[in-house]
Amino acid sequence: MMQHPTLELTALLDGSLPEGERAELEAHLAACGGCRAERDRLAATLALLGALPPAPAPSPTFEARFHARLAAERAAPSGSGRVLARLRAGFGWRTLAPGLAGVAAAAGVSLYVGHRHRADEAFLAEHLELFENFEAVSNVATVETPEDLQVVAHLDELQEGQP
Amino acid sequence: MSSDPDAALMLAFQGGDESAFRALFEKYGRAMVTFCHHFVRDPARAEELAQDVFLKLHRAAPRYVPTSRFKTYLYRIASNHCLNELRRGGPSLARGSAGDAEPLDPDTLEAGGATPEAVALGAALARDVQALLARLPEKQRAAFVLARLEGLPYEEIADVLETTVPAVKSLVHRATVAAADALAPYLVTRREVG
């Protein structure tokens, strides 16, 4: 007889067990009252969760406000201007540096590894924000203050991952 | 992924068709608000986070390569954004414990009616589920939301969370057991009533 297969009970209820495993588990359940009780407890929990009230609908202005944000972003200075403004405001390129260096290194590596597209997509989704910042900082067309120059001067450190 | 109409829309947008992006927003905007609401429990903040997700999607379009379903890609962006938001300490999940409120007649849940009792019980249940989510480790929380509240199959959750199906099975199971423990007062009441 199999050990008490508690881990499989949820997958059974979710219909996510392969046929062979499902038959084996159901045979075990027929002979094991403890596992049946646990299955019933989990099933009752799933039924309870199914009774949760729906999340509130978005406000009527949700879509309009999104398009306003999008329009504002398009009308704003380039990404480099935004990032440099954040750096000036004390967000801290020193804080950002290791992450940006990691992004740069990983982006470079991802060009050469197998399954390139899949790795790129997963990486992009996870590090989208850092990627945007990196691209913006790399495009240093907007250099307006001595602080900006300092950032640019230390880009080599960003790439080396220095704090 | 050529059979995925949403990926086709994203590619059309990549090619300059703004109406394709609007179609994606119209299709998934509300779902994204709901998804983000599971994490922050603040309607205004959930809308802002959902908008952030679409702004990120908009910016990412030039680099988009459809290697998985578009929906999976979108949920991956949203999951990462919501978890990052929680790590930053933004408005988070309400704290509390199951049974703080007196459970009312659970039969009213199944009736689906909008009686005052049903509304009160639904609100108490929602609050207790959010308290549970706040206690779960990050990956369990994301897996629980995707499986239990969004209804994604294990394979898609594995894609979204960039992990394996066996790992998802374990995450979902542990979170479901935690839910059974946390919501035990409701289940006891149900048995007693039944």
Interface residues (C-beta under 8 A of the other chain):
Chain A: T6 L7 L9 T10 A11 D14 S16 R41 L42 A44 T45 L46 L48 L49 A51 L52 P53 P54 A55 P56 A57 P58 S59 F62 E63 R65 F66 R69 L70 E73 H117 R118 D120 E121 A122 L124 A125 E126 L128 E129 E132
Chain B: F25 E26 G29 R30 V33 T34 H37 H38 P43 A44 A46 E47 A50 Q51 F54 L55 K56 H58 R59 A60 R63 Y64 V65 T67 S68 Y73 R76 I77 N80 N84 L109 E110 V119 G122 A123 L125 A126 V129 A147 R148 L149 P153 Y154 E162 K169 S170 V172 H173 T176 V177 A179 A180 L183 Y186 L187 R190
